[in-house]
Amino acid sequence: MRVRGMTLLEVMVALAIFAVAGLTVVRTVSQQLVGLTLLEEKTIATWVADNRQVEVALRKNWPGLSWTNGKEEMAGQTWYWRWRGVETQDSNFRALDVEVRSEEKAKNPRMSLRTYVSR
């Protein structure tokens, strides 16, 4: 009776295939983690922007045309926000733009929202 096993070349090819598959799985999981982190940041930034919009609405302030800046602690992080009013064609309405950044001097906001308020 003759027993036949795998040759060294066959074993090396199989290991190479498993290594490539393993690297692909690790890369995919890593991309998912990055995506989840960005989604979490955008969600929290949206909450901060919503808070600013609600604050303006509750105070019944007519939003000025210059930026108003501030910061807020949420989810263990400091968020930097700013808002301003924007003229519309109807003098009874004004657009309210809100921007939220995770860093005070960040070039691009994490979240930008626009809503409209009436007199």
N, C-alpha and C positions, 0 to 999 in steps of 0.2 A: 504494500500500500504506500502510495506516494502522497505526502502532504505538501501543499503549495501555499506559500504566504505571499505577502506583498513585497515588492522590490523597494529598495531605498528611493528610487525615483518616484514611484507611485505614492509613497508616504510623503515625500517633499511636496508634490503637487497638491495632495489633499491638505496639507498644512498651509500652503500658500492660499488655497481657496478659502479655508476657514479664517485665515488672518485678514484677507480682504473683506470678507463678510463681517467679521468682528469690527473692523475699522469703520465700515459703513454704518453699522448699528450705533457705535459710539458717536460718530459725527451727527447722525440723525437725532439722537437723544440730546446732544449738546445744543443743536439748533432749536429744539423744542424748549429747552430750559431758557434760552435767550429770548425766544418768542413769548414765553409765559411772563418773564420779568418785564418785558416791554408792555405787555398787555396790562399787567398789574399797575405799572407806572401811569399809563394812560387812563386807567379807570380811576385811580386816586386823583390825578390831575383834573379829571372831569368833575369829580365831587367838589374839589376846591373851587373850580369855576362856577359850578352850580350854586355853591354857598355865596359867592359874590353876587350873582344875579338875584338870588333870593333876598340878600341883604339890601340891595338897591331897591327892589320892589317893595319890601316891607317898610323901609324908611320913607318911601314915596319921594325920594330925592329925584329931581330932574337932573340926569347925568350931564356933567360938564363936558366940554370938548377937549380937555387936556387929560393926560394920563394920571390916574390915581394909583399909587403903588402901595404894596403891603406884603406881609408874609403870614403864613399860617402853618401850624404844626398839625400834621395828619399822618397816621400810620407810622409814627416814629421818625418822620422826616420833615424837614422844613421846605415848604413850597413858597415860591415867590410869584405873586400875582400882580396884575395891573388891569385896570379897566378904564374905558373912556366912552363918552357918547359920540355918536356920529350923526350929523344932520341928515334928515330925509326930506323928500319932497313935501310931505305933510307936516306942517309945523306942530301938530298935536302929537306926533310920534318922533321918537329918536331911537336909533339903533344903539345897542349897548354891546361893545366888543370887550371880551374878557380873555386875557392870555395868562397861562400858568407855566412857570419854569421850575425845573428841579434845582437849578443853580442860578444865583442872582444875575450873573452877567452872561448867561447862556444866549447864544445868538438866536436860536430857534426855540419857540415855546413847545412844551410837551402837548399842550392842548390850547386850542383857540375856539371860542364859542361866540356866537352872535345871537342876540335876542332883541326884541323891540319893546319899548315902554311907552306908555301914553301919559299925558298930563293928567 
